[in-house]
Amino acid sequence: MKEILKANTWLERTFLGDLYVTGPTGLSPVAIKNDYLIVEPSGRPIQLRFQFQTETQDRLHFIIQQTTPGQKRFLNTSNGFLLLLPPPAPDEIWKLEPLEANQREVRCRIRDHRGYQVKTDADGYLRTENGELREFILKRFSPLF
């Protein structure tokens, strides 16, 4: 991961990004449906604010927040589903494991604060406890320096 970060220091800062999931048909945007994150092949991707917290040897830790004006909701889990809720408990840190990156986007795995990897279920909902393992693409919208 250190080689990825050396060339892409934007990953170690707070940034806005559009979220996509990789799959057999290519990239599909992740959208919001009733506060839950879901894969929507014909939808627009959700834009999220990734607030950098810290890093370990192979993970970057972020608090992830919705960017809609007037909304102060953060990425959280409920019964294993990913959704946007009011401010999180202090341990709601999300872990990104960069696999490949350039100046515009990063291919990664995402894990919750317990280390559970984000997956998708048969209905397209993003989950941490059940479903098919996925990789994600974060396309950087703009840095927040």
C-alpha positions in Angstrom: 0.0 0.0 0.0 2.9 2.4 0.7 3.7 2.5 -3.0 0.1 3.4 -3.8 0.1 6.2 -1.3 3.5 7.7 -2.3 2.1 8.5 -5.8 -1.4 9.5 -4.5 -1.2 11.6 -1.4 -4.9 12.7 -1.9 -5.9 9.4 -0.3 -4.4 10.6 3.0 -6.5 13.7 3.1 -10.2 14.5 3.3 -11.9 14.4 -0.2 -15.3 14.1 -1.9 -15.8 11.0 -4.0 -18.5 9.2 -6.0 -18.9 5.5 -5.1 -19.1 2.6 -7.5 -19.1 -1.1 -7.1 -17.3 -3.5 -9.4 -19.1 -6.5 -10.7 -19.5 -8.9 -13.7 -21.1 -6.1 -15.8 -18.4 -3.5 -15.0 -19.0 -0.5 -12.7 -22.3 0.2 -11.2 -23.1 3.3 -9.1 -23.9 3.1 -5.4 -27.0 5.2 -4.6 -29.3 5.9 -1.6 -32.7 4.3 -1.3 -34.6 5.1 1.9 -31.3 6.0 3.6 -29.8 2.6 2.6 -26.9 2.2 0.2 -27.8 0.1 -2.8 -26.3 -0.7 -6.2 -28.3 1.2 -8.9 -27.1 0.3 -12.4 -29.1 3.1 -14.0 -28.8 5.6 -11.1 -26.4 8.4 -10.2 -23.6 7.6 -7.8 -23.8 8.8 -4.3 -21.2 11.5 -3.4 -19.7 11.1 0.0 -17.2 13.1 2.0 -14.3 10.9 3.2 -12.8 12.6 6.2 -9.3 11.1 6.8 -8.6 10.0 10.3 -5.5 7.8 10.4 -3.8 4.8 8.7 -2.3 1.4 9.4 0.1 -0.6 7.3 -2.6 -1.6 4.8 -5.7 0.5 5.6 -6.8 4.1 5.5 -9.4 5.1 8.2 -12.2 7.5 7.4 -15.4 8.9 8.8 -17.8 9.0 5.8 -20.5 11.6 5.6 -23.3 12.5 3.1 -22.6 15.7 1.2 -26.2 16.8 0.7 -26.6 20.4 2.0 -28.5 20.5 5.3 -28.0 16.8 5.9 -25.6 15.7 8.7 -25.7 12.0 8.2 -22.9 9.6 8.4 -22.3 6.1 7.0 -23.2 3.5 9.6 -24.6 0.0 9.8 -27.8 -1.4 11.1 -28.4 -5.2 11.1 -25.5 -5.5 8.7 -26.9 -3.0 6.2 -25.0 0.2 5.3 -27.1 3.3 5.7 -26.8 7.0 6.4 -27.7 8.0 10.0 -27.2 11.0 12.3 -23.7 11.4 13.8 -22.0 8.1 14.5 -20.6 6.7 17.7 -16.8 7.4 18.0 -15.9 3.9 16.7 -17.7 4.3 13.3 -14.5 4.4 11.4 -14.5 2.9 7.9 -11.4 1.2 6.6 -10.3 1.5 2.9 -7.8 -1.0 1.6 -6.4 0.5 -1.5 -5.6 -2.0 -4.2 -4.8 0.4 -7.1 -4.9 4.1 -7.4 -4.2 7.1 -9.6 -4.7 10.8 -9.3 -8.4 10.5 -10.1 -9.7 7.2 -8.5 -8.9 4.3 -6.3 -10.0 0.7 -6.5 -10.4 -0.7 -3.0 -12.1 -2.9 -0.5 -14.1 -1.3 2.3 -14.5 -2.6 5.8 -16.4 -1.4 8.8 -14.8 -0.7 12.2 -15.1 -4.4 13.2 -13.1 -5.4 10.0 -16.1 -6.9 8.2 -15.8 -6.4 4.4 -18.6 -4.6 2.5 -20.5 -6.9 0.2 -23.7 -6.8 -1.8 -26.8 -9.0 -1.4 -29.1 -10.4 -4.1 -31.2 -7.2 -4.0 -28.2 -4.9 -4.4 -28.0 -3.6 -0.8 -24.6 -3.0 0.6 -24.0 -5.2 3.7 -21.2 -6.2 6.0 -22.3 -9.6 7.3 -23.9 -11.4 4.3 -23.6 -11.2 0.5 -21.1 -11.4 -2.2 -17.6 -9.8 -1.7 -17.1 -6.7 -3.8 -14.4 -4.2 -4.7 -15.2 -0.5 -5.0 -14.1 2.4 -7.1 -14.0 5.8 -5.5 -13.8 8.6 -8.1 -12.4 11.7 -6.5 -14.6 14.7 -7.0 -12.5 17.4 -5.4 -10.0 17.6 -2.7 -10.8 19.6 0.5 -7.6 21.2 1.5 
